[in-house]
Amino acid sequence: MIQVCLNGPRGSADGAMVPLSPEAMAESAAEAVAAGATDIHVHPKTPCGRDSLSPRVLAPVLDAIRARVSVPVGVTTGAWAEPDPAARLERVRSWTTLPDHASVNWHEPGAEEVAAALMERGIGVEAGIWSGTDGAARFAASPLGPRVLRVLAEVTDTSAETAEDSARALLADLGPALPRPVLLHGEDGGAWPVLRLAGRLGLATRIGLEDTLVLPDGERAVSNAQLVAEGLVQYGWAQRSS
């Protein structure tokens, strides 16, 4: 599986190619799926470009994307969108239009409660385990582990030289007997080395303007679709399919 991460917390300062409105997100999603993406991760945003968990912001984004594509669509529940754990939990419970899945960063306060609320509503949970945090240890002790949709192993090391080593260390921290599938990805300078490692290990991965703004050669990417197409090449999908 290759997931496209359409925008993340990025905004207009990162370039016009970052989709911010529901219509722009839907168009970018359709292009990325046509390029080979099989799953979508998106950050719904207010008109001023701020990540939001509000049902009034979430619903138009999901409706617009689903009108264009039929693959699963997931959203963030990151603490930066709603810092107060209790308020974040209430936001999830107030959603009127439901995503197929949502990421929950296990090192953040209130993660277990948010994940449980998502599961109660029939929403798949991507357990976000970030390198450099206690997320792996907390997830290992969680009774919700066997119930998550997948583990989102997020390598926060942005160095192209060391990101692969950091990814291997994170996978070792997670352990060889994980209860659910793993999606491995990096960010910024580490995005492409970690994606290639995921390919060699046969793990799911993701790519998109949330994780990187540039192609492997350092050239500025023009769209999520371009990143997905290059991601398939870097992952080695053609060789695996032949």
ABEGO torsion letter per residue (X at the ends): XBBBBAAEABBAAAEAABBABAAAAAAAAAAAAAAGBABBBBBBBBAAGBBBABAAAAAAAAAAAAAABABBBBBBABAAABABAAAAAAAAAABABBBABBBBBAABBGAAAAAAAAAAAGBBBBBBBBBGBAAAAAAAABAAAAABABBBBBBABABAAAAAAAAAAAAAAAEAABABBBBBBBBEAAAAAAAAAAAAAGBBBBBEAAABABBAAGBBBABAAAAAAAAAAAAGAAAAAX
